[in-house]
């Protein structure tokens, strides 16, 4: 079972992975509409990240962040996937895959979480809802 700090750390890392993925895709010059959608998603991930830090600080917790190696590997993977096909459709498909992984992680965390802190539980649910909304938004670019 995971405790509240574990769940909050997972939320933080998932939000940071989302930020990393979006920044990698934006570097590949998506069309203007897709770029605007991605920037909106990035803003939501930024807000989730900040709330995770706020909760952790209010409880005196130090959370582990996404490692620099993970960020670099994610960026390299994005570039390699988009090397031969950097269409908006391919970018959207890649974003849907990343959001799906984030949702799966969040749902698994919810199933392993006992004695939940209401703020941690609400932020975890917000992240899952964010991931789902991002998937729905990206479908129109496929």
ABEGO torsion letter per residue (X at the ends): XBBAAAAAAAAAAAAAAAAAAAAAAAAAGBBAAAAAAAAAAAAAAAAAAAAAAAAAAAAGBBBBBBBAAAAAAAAAAAAAAAAABABAAAAAAAAAAAAAAAAAAAAAAAAABBGBBAAAAAAAAAAAAAAAAAAAAAAAAX
